């Protein structure tokens, strides 16, 4: 019987005790806010900050535009572990400077040298440019090679109406059976 009375008391007064505890906690919270000026309209408290916000937290309205083509070329070079990866912006700059499709230079480099992974040592020549017989065209750097090859493709091919890989192939690699143009076209399509 004592157990029954104890259980009845427990189940009857426990919800009441919880309810009263919640009300008391709310009262304390309200009272704290009231006395600490959170609800007060007119406070005379002096506020001091330990530190001022730094200039780094200032929002600005400057928008920096980046050419997506640079990232497309860089990712293409990175995917194939090419030493040309740091020169992706050089490819875009040269293409814009000489008005050439930016995809052509990386595509030819992929076809000719597996993106510079198979070139004549210290030649920086990833395009098979001016290499025939015992003649080897060398450059001082990849940047110089990119600029020179792009300029030459425009001067000696594009100005003559040779713009597509099929048209370029006849002069660039005359003994080819068409696979060169097919490969260059394929690699160009990867750069979209």
N, C-alpha and C positions, 0 to 999 in steps of 0.2 A: 504494500500500500504506500509506503514511504517513497518507493521508487516511482510509482505512478504519479504521486503528487509532485515529486521533483521534476519528472519529465514534463508534466503539464505546465508547471511554473516556467521551466526552461523554454518550451515552445511558445508559450504565451507572451512572455516578457522579452525574449530575445529580439523579435522584430521591433518592439517598442523601444528597446535600448539602442538598437542600431539607428532607428529614426531620430531619436533624441540626440545621439552622438553626431549625426550628420547636421542637424539643425544647429547644434552648438559650434561645430567646425565652421559652418557658414557664417554664424554670428561673429566668431573670432576673426575670420577673414575680412568681413565687412567692417568691423570695428578697427582692424589694423589699417585698412585702406582709408577709412574716414579720418583717422588721427595722423596719418602720414601724408596727408595732402593729395591723395590720389583722386578723391572726389571733390576736394575743396576748390572753389572758384578763385579765391584770392589768397594766394600763399605768399608768405614773406620769407621763404627759405632761400638762402643763398646757395647756389649750386656751383661747384667747381669741378672741372674735369682734370683728370691726371695727365691726359695727353690729348693733343689735337689730332684730328684725322690727318693721315699723311697725304701727300700729293698723289700717291699711287692709287688712291681710292676715288679719284676724281673721274667722273664719266666724261667722255668726250664725244664729239660728233664726227670724228675723222673715220672715213671708210677707206680701207686699203684694197684696191682691186688687184688681183693677180691673174695672170693669163693661165687659163686652164690647160692650154696646150703644153706649157712647161711641165706641169704635173703629169700629163698623159705621156709625154716623152720620157720623163724621169722614171715613171713607173715601168715603162717598157724596158728601159735600160736596166733598172733594178731587177726586174723579173728574170732577166737573162744574165745577171751578174756582170754587166758590162762596165769596163773602166770609164765609159762615157757618161755614167750617171751624173757626176758633178757638172757636166757640160750641157745639160738639157736646155738651160736658158740660152747658151751660145747657139744652139741649133735654131731656136725660135727667133733670136735676134738676127741671125744671118738670113733665115728664110724671109723675114719681114724686110730686111735691108735690101735684098735682091729680088723680092717678089717671087718667091718659089714656094710651092706646097711644102709645108713644114714636115710632112710625113715622108717625103721622098728620100731625104738624107739618111734618116735612121733605117728605112727599109733597104736601101742599097747597102748600108753598113752591115745589116743583118745577113743579106745575101752574100756579100763579098768576104766577110771576115768573122761571121758569127758575133757581130757587134764588138769588134776589136779584140776578141779573145784569140784569134788566129791571124796574127799579122807578122810582118817582118820586124824583127827586134829593133826597137828605137826608131821606127819609121813614122809612127803615129798615123799611119795610112790605113784606115779601116775600110776604104772604099775601092780598093784595087785600082786606085787612081794613078794613071801613068806608070803602071807596072806591066811590062811585057818584055819578053826575052830576058836579057840581063839588065834592062833598065828598071830602076827602082826610084820612084819619087818619094822623097822623105820630107817630113815637116818637123819643125822645132817643137810643136805641141799639138794637142788635140784641138785647142782653140784655133790655132792657125790653120790646121787641116780643115776644120769645119767651115771657116770663112772662105778659104781658097776653093774647096770643092764646090760649095754652094755658088760662089761667084762664077766658076767655070761652067757649072751646069746651066746657069742662066745665059752666059755669054756664048757658049759653044753649042748649046742644045735648044734652050727655050726660044732664043731670038731667031733660030732657024725653023721654029714651028715644031720642034721635037719636045713634047711635054709629057706624054704618057710613057709608062715603062716600055710599052711595045715600040713606040717611036724612038725612044732613047736607046734601046737595046741594039738597034741596027748599027749605031755608031760607037756606043760604049763597049759593047762586047759582040762584034760582028759575027763571030763564028758560032754564036749560041743558037740553039734550036727552038727557042721560045720559053724554055723553062725558067730562064733568068727573069723575064717579064712576069711570068706567072707568080714566081716567088716574091718579087718586089711588090706586085699588086696585093698578094696575100698579106705581106707584112704591113703594107700601107693600111689595109682594112683593119688591122689590129690596133691602129693608132687613131681610132675615131672616138 
